[in-house]
Amino acid sequence: MTAKGSFRLKPNRKPSNNRSRGLIGAVLGVTLILTIGNVYRVVSSFEQQQLISLSSDVFASHKYQPIQFGDAKNLAQKDFSQIDLLAQQLNYSGSSIPELADLLAKNAPTEADKARIIYAWITQHISYDVPAFHNAIENNSYPNVDPDQVLRDRTTICSGYSNLYQALAEAMDLESAIIVGYAKGATPTNDVRFQDTNHAWNSVRIDGAWYLLDATFGAGAVQNDQFAFEYNPYYFATSPQQFLNNHYPEDQGWQLLAQTASRAEFDNLPNISSRFYNLGLAIVSHSNYQITTANRLDIQVKAPQEVIAIAELKQNNIALADSTVLVNRQGENIMVSIAPPNIGTYDLTIFAKQKDDPEQYGEVIKYQIQSTNTTSQLPKVYGHFYQHQASLIEPLSANLQPNWSTYFNLVVPEAIDVQVVDLETKQWTALNSYGSNFAGNVAIKSGKTAVIAQFPGDEQYWQLIEYQPGK
């Protein structure tokens, strides 16, 4: 078939008086949104941090025994929307912790409401102190993180968030604890100063049971050196099993798990963000962070139909070609295929978002892959492939043999026509349609080939896949 129209590319948009008891010194923590190439992703980054450790006995878990574990799933069913709104609208301009505690308590009749309104007020009114972050990094000078100072300044770094939560909880007659430990991504992995402790968070007792929270993680993000509030309720009363994905307490009792994890087990958990759970994702195939493979690797993640995903492979912090990863929708799962080009260590990041969400993709899970062999590359795919949740069955090689008949088989939901285009001769060949499945043999001439599709209500054809000539 001769050329009958043009087609376009859509790039992958890969986003009191007792208050001094046990308060901690400076810890730095920030969430950055980075833009790299045409892929937008959300990345957690806690650059060089310093922690003045608590005495090991101040909030030791043995002091609270027997610790009753809270039912995070049940508490998550409670509607805190009114509490969150009241916290947001309470624009307290004073600097007294007892006074603020009284104002918050008037709107929080239960212990759960009190614990939540403290979290919601701090995360919606206390900004992350970016200049202080840079001053600490560049000059080794750290801000005053005393809760009274944090309240006056309305800005702080990590430890200021946990100190203020602790002070307000005590003022509102809630039993709470500051927990110190290690948070993934909080400091450079090769910096020996922070291999054991680099972050602080809280636990709070509600109706006799203990729950975990991290106000720093719940407050917002930094983009282009500017902090932006982005309230994230996920880090209030988080499931202990999920919290363990990126928080490891120095005192294992504060894992709030019947079977505690070792540090080695923690280190080998994939790096999972709150967005992973907020989107309803679940691990299907690989539950360890480190994966060794001698061949092409397939990782499966369960995902609701309205969720779409992309992925990126890096080596030595350099993003590799699109032909090293391919994301296919297969029923209720997303299949991420990885083709490491050489022997070595690679970092895989998967990003996801709601299909109809106009915002950027956000990071959901990260793995480290050790390749012991070279693998053939994958075809390059474009934005409409992911947007329409297509699935490529074959051919899965990036290169097509010129002057050879090749069988194409792919699933493209909603497509009304799928064509294979020789990019040199401009010849179009239609694939046979079997519902959303499109298949057929195509005589490949030059080898440089595109697969394009047309969708309802759009006269334009959009490129889904690109192949290169075989070598």
C-alpha positions in Angstrom: 0.0 0.0 0.0 1.3 3.4 -0.8 1.5 6.2 1.7 -2.0 7.6 2.3 -1.3 10.1 5.1 1.1 11.3 7.7 1.6 10.2 11.2 2.9 11.9 14.4 5.0 11.0 17.4 3.9 11.5 21.0 6.9 11.5 23.3 6.9 9.6 26.6 6.4 12.2 29.4 8.4 10.1 31.6 7.3 13.4 37.9 6.2 22.6 77.7 8.2 22.0 80.0 8.9 18.5 79.0 9.3 19.4 75.4 13.1 19.3 75.5 12.9 15.7 76.5 14.6 13.7 73.7 14.2 16.3 71.0 16.7 15.8 68.2 19.2 17.8 66.4 19.3 18.6 62.7 18.3 16.1 60.0 17.8 17.2 56.4 15.1 15.8 54.2 13.5 16.9 51.0 11.5 15.5 48.1 12.6 16.8 44.7 10.7 16.7 41.4 13.2 16.4 38.6 12.8 16.9 34.9 15.1 14.8 32.8 14.7 14.7 29.0 11.0 14.3 28.2 10.2 12.1 31.1 8.9 13.7 34.2 9.4 11.9 37.5 9.2 12.3 41.2 12.3 11.3 43.0 13.0 11.2 46.7 16.3 12.8 47.6 17.7 13.5 51.1 21.1 14.8 50.4 23.9 14.9 53.0 22.3 15.0 56.4 23.5 15.2 60.0 21.7 13.7 62.9 22.4 14.3 66.6 21.3 11.0 68.0 18.9 10.5 70.9 20.0 8.7 73.9 19.1 5.1 73.3 16.8 5.1 76.3 14.7 8.2 75.6 12.0 6.6 73.4 13.1 3.0 73.7 10.3 0.7 72.7 10.8 -1.6 75.7 9.5 1.3 77.9 6.1 1.0 76.2 5.7 -2.8 76.4 3.5 -4.5 75.7 3.1 -2.4 72.5 -0.3 -3.0 70.9 0.0 -2.7 67.2 -2.6 -0.4 65.6 -4.9 -1.5 62.8 -3.7 0.8 60.0 -6.1 -0.6 57.5 -9.1 0.0 59.7 -8.0 3.5 60.6 -7.6 4.3 56.9 -11.3 3.8 56.5 -12.0 6.7 58.8 -13.0 9.9 56.9 -10.5 12.6 58.0 -11.4 15.0 55.2 -13.1 17.5 57.6 -10.2 17.3 60.0 -7.7 17.9 57.1 -9.7 20.9 56.0 -9.9 22.4 59.5 -6.2 22.0 59.8 -5.6 23.7 56.5 -7.9 26.6 57.4 -6.5 27.2 60.9 -4.0 30.0 60.0 -2.6 30.4 63.5 -0.2 33.3 63.6 1.1 32.9 67.1 4.2 31.1 68.4 2.9 29.3 71.4 2.7 25.5 71.3 0.2 25.2 74.2 -2.0 27.8 72.5 -1.9 26.1 69.1 -2.5 22.7 70.8 -5.7 24.1 72.4 -6.9 25.4 69.1 -6.3 22.1 67.4 -7.9 20.1 70.2 -11.2 22.1 70.0 -11.6 20.6 66.5 -10.5 17.1 67.5 -12.7 15.2 69.9 -11.1 11.8 69.6 -7.5 10.6 69.9 -7.5 9.7 66.3 -8.7 13.1 65.4 -6.0 14.7 67.6 -3.2 12.6 66.1 -4.5 13.4 62.6 -5.0 17.2 63.0 -1.5 17.6 64.3 -0.1 15.8 61.3 -2.4 17.7 58.9 -1.6 21.1 60.4 2.2 20.6 60.4 2.3 19.2 56.9 0.1 22.0 55.5 1.7 25.0 57.4 5.4 24.2 58.0 7.5 24.5 54.9 10.7 22.7 54.1 13.6 25.1 54.6 15.5 24.9 51.3 18.1 27.7 52.2 18.8 25.9 55.5 19.3 22.7 53.5 21.8 24.3 51.2 23.6 26.0 54.2 23.9 22.7 55.9 25.3 21.0 52.8 27.7 23.8 51.8 28.7 25.2 55.2 28.0 22.4 57.6 25.7 24.9 59.5 22.4 23.5 60.8 19.3 25.3 61.8 17.6 25.4 65.2 15.1 22.6 65.2 13.6 23.2 68.6 9.8 23.0 68.3 9.2 26.6 69.5 11.7 27.9 66.9 10.1 25.8 64.2 6.6 27.2 65.1 8.0 30.8 65.0 9.8 30.3 61.7 7.1 28.1 60.0 9.9 26.4 58.2 12.4 23.6 59.1 14.2 20.5 58.1 13.4 16.8 58.9 14.0 16.8 62.6 12.1 20.0 63.1 9.0 18.2 61.8 9.3 15.3 64.2 10.1 17.6 67.1 7.1 19.8 66.5 4.8 16.7 66.2 6.1 15.4 69.5 5.6 18.7 71.3 2.0 19.2 70.1 1.1 15.6 70.8 2.4 16.0 74.4 0.5 19.3 74.8 -2.7 17.5 73.6 -2.2 14.6 76.0 -1.3 12.1 73.3 1.5 9.6 74.0 4.0 9.9 71.2 7.6 9.0 70.4 10.4 10.2 68.2 12.0 7.4 66.2 15.4 7.6 64.7 16.7 5.3 62.0 17.6 5.0 58.4 15.4 6.1 55.4 16.2 5.0 51.9 17.4 7.7 49.7 18.0 10.1 52.6 21.7 10.2 52.2 24.3 9.0 49.6 24.6 5.2 49.8 28.4 5.4 49.8 28.7 7.9 52.7 29.8 5.8 55.7 28.6 8.5 58.1 24.9 7.8 57.4 24.8 4.0 57.0 22.9 3.4 60.2 21.0 6.6 61.1 19.9 9.4 58.8 16.3 10.3 59.5 13.7 10.8 62.2 9.9 10.2 62.3 7.2 9.6 64.9 4.9 7.0 66.4 1.7 7.9 68.2 -0.7 6.0 70.5 -4.3 6.1 69.5 -6.9 4.3 71.7 -4.2 2.2 73.2 -2.6 1.1 69.9 0.5 2.5 68.2 0.8 3.9 64.7 3.6 5.2 62.5 3.8 8.6 60.7 6.3 10.8 59.0 5.4 14.5 58.7 8.4 15.4 56.6 7.5 12.9 53.9 3.9 14.1 54.0 4.6 17.9 53.6 5.4 18.5 50.0 8.1 18.8 47.4 11.0 20.9 46.2 11.2 21.9 42.6 13.8 24.3 41.1 15.0 25.0 44.6 11.5 26.1 45.7 9.4 24.2 48.2 5.7 23.5 47.3 3.2 22.2 49.8 1.8 18.9 48.6 -0.2 17.3 51.4 0.2 13.5 51.4 -2.0 11.7 54.0 -0.3 8.4 53.1 2.4 8.9 55.7 -0.1 9.2 58.6 -0.8 5.8 60.3 0.9 4.0 57.4 0.8 0.2 57.4 3.9 -0.9 59.2 4.7 -3.4 56.4 4.6 -0.6 53.8 6.4 1.9 56.1 9.3 -0.6 56.3 9.9 -0.2 52.6 11.8 3.0 53.2 12.0 3.4 57.0 14.2 1.2 59.2 14.2 2.2 62.9 17.3 2.0 65.0 15.1 0.3 67.6 13.5 -2.7 65.9 10.6 -2.6 68.3 9.4 0.5 66.5 8.8 -1.5 63.3 5.5 -2.4 64.9 5.6 -5.8 63.3 5.2 -9.2 65.0 8.1 -10.6 62.9 10.7 -7.8 62.7 13.0 -7.5 59.6 16.7 -7.5 59.7 18.6 -4.6 58.2 19.8 -6.9 55.4 16.1 -7.8 54.6 15.2 -4.1 54.7 18.0 -3.2 52.3 16.8 -5.8 49.8 13.3 -4.6 49.7 12.5 -2.6 46.5 12.4 1.1 46.9 8.6 1.8 46.9 7.0 5.2 47.0 3.6 6.1 48.5 2.4 6.6 45.0 2.7 2.9 44.4 0.1 2.1 47.0 -2.1 5.2 46.3 -2.5 3.9 42.7 -3.4 0.5 43.9 -0.3 -1.3 42.6 1.0 -4.6 44.0 4.2 -6.6 43.4 3.6 -9.8 41.4 6.9 -11.2 40.4 10.0 -9.7 42.1 9.9 -8.8 45.8 13.7 -8.2 46.2 15.5 -5.0 45.3 18.5 -6.7 43.8 17.9 -9.0 40.8 20.5 -11.0 38.9 19.9 -12.0 35.4 21.7 -13.4 32.4 18.9 -12.8 30.0 16.1 -10.3 29.2 14.2 -9.8 32.4 10.4 -9.4 32.9 9.0 -7.8 36.0 5.3 -7.9 36.7 3.2 -5.4 38.7 -0.5 -5.7 39.3 -2.2 -2.5 38.3 -5.8 -1.3 37.9 -6.9 -0.8 34.3 -6.9 3.0 34.6 -3.2 3.1 35.6 -0.5 3.4 32.9 3.2 3.1 33.4 6.6 3.8 31.8 10.1 2.8 32.9 13.7 3.9 32.7 17.0 2.1 33.0 20.2 3.8 34.2 23.8 2.9 34.6 26.1 5.0 36.6 23.3 7.5 37.0 23.1 7.9 33.2 19.8 7.2 31.5 20.1 4.5 28.7 18.3 4.3 25.4 14.6 3.7 25.3 15.4 0.3 23.6 16.5 -1.1 27.0 13.0 -1.1 28.5 9.5 -1.9 27.3 6.2 -1.7 29.3 3.3 -3.9 28.2 -0.2 -4.1 29.6 -1.2 -7.8 30.1 -4.6 -8.1 31.6 -4.6 -6.9 35.2 -0.8 -6.7 35.2 1.8 -4.4 33.8 4.9 -6.2 32.4 8.2 -4.4 32.3 10.8 -6.0 30.1 14.4 -5.0 30.6 17.2 -5.6 28.2 20.6 -4.7 29.8 22.9 -4.0 26.9 26.1 -5.2 28.7 27.4 -7.0 31.7 27.1 -4.7 34.7 24.9 -3.1 37.4 21.8 -1.1 36.4 19.1 0.9 38.2 15.5 0.4 37.0 12.8 2.9 37.9 9.1 2.4 37.1 6.8 5.5 36.9 3.0 5.5 36.8 -0.1 7.7 36.8 -3.8 7.6 36.3 -4.5 7.3 32.5 -6.7 10.5 32.5 -4.4 12.4 34.8 -2.8 15.3 32.9 0.0 15.6 35.4 3.4 14.0 35.1 4.2 10.3 35.8 5.6 9.7 39.3 8.1 7.2 40.6 6.5 4.1 42.1 9.2 1.5 42.5 12.9 1.0 41.9 15.1 -2.1 41.5 18.8 -2.8 41.0 19.7 -5.2 38.3 22.9 -7.1 37.9 23.4 -8.4 34.4 25.8 -11.2 33.8 25.4 -11.2 30.0 24.6 -9.0 27.0 21.0 -9.0 25.8 19.4 -7.9 22.5 17.6 -4.6 22.6 13.9 -3.9 22.6 11.9 -1.8 20.1 11.5 1.8 20.8 7.9 2.8 21.8 6.2 6.1 21.9 3.6 7.9 24.1 0.5 6.6 22.5 1.6 3.0 23.0 1.5 3.6 26.8 -1.5 6.0 26.8 -3.6 3.3 25.1 -2.1 0.5 27.1 -0.9 -1.4 24.1 0.9 -4.7 24.4 3.5 -5.9 21.9 3.7 -9.6 21.5 6.1 -9.8 18.6 8.6 -9.0 17.2 10.4 -8.0 20.4 13.8 -7.3 18.9 14.8 -3.8 18.2 16.2 -4.8 14.8 14.4 -6.2 11.8 16.1 -8.1 9.0 15.8 -6.2 5.7 14.2 -8.1 2.7 12.5 -10.5 5.1 8.9 -11.4 5.9 8.2 -10.6 9.6 5.1 -11.5 11.6 3.6 -8.6 13.7 1.3 -9.3 16.6 0.1 -6.7 19.1 -2.9 -5.6 21.1 -4.0 -2.0 20.8 -7.2 -1.3 22.7 -9.5 1.3 21.0 -7.5 1.4 17.8 -9.6 1.3 14.6 -6.6 0.7 12.3 -3.0 -0.4 12.7 -0.4 -0.1 9.9 3.2 -1.1 9.5 5.2 1.6 7.6 8.5 1.2 5.8 10.2 4.5 6.8 12.4 4.5 3.7 9.9 3.6 1.0 6.9 5.1 2.8 4.9 1.9 2.0 2.1 1.2 4.4 0.8 -2.4 5.2 -2.4 -2.9 7.2 -2.4 -5.5 9.9 -5.5 -7.8 10.2 -7.9 -6.8 13.0 -9.3 -9.3 15.5 -11.0 -7.0 17.9 -8.2 -5.1 19.7 -5.6 -7.6 18.4 -3.8 -6.7 15.2 -1.6 -9.2 13.4 -0.1 -10.2 10.1 3.0 -10.9 8.0 4.8 -7.9 6.5 7.5 -7.9 3.9 10.3 -5.7 5.4 12.3 -3.9 2.8 14.7 -1.4 4.4 14.4 -2.6 8.0 13.7 0.8 9.4 10.0 0.4 10.3 7.2 2.0 12.3 4.0 0.7 13.6 1.3 3.3 13.7 -2.4 3.4 14.7 -5.5 5.5 14.3 -8.0 6.0 17.0 -11.7 7.0 17.0 -12.4 10.6 16.4 -8.9 11.3 15.2 -8.0 11.4 11.5 -4.3 11.4 12.5 -2.2 8.3 12.7 0.1 8.0 15.7 3.4 6.2 15.9 3.4 3.4 18.5 6.7 1.5 17.8 9.9 1.9 15.9 12.3 -0.7 14.6 15.8 -0.3 13.2 17.5 -2.3 10.4 19.2 -5.6 11.5 22.9 -5.7 11.8 
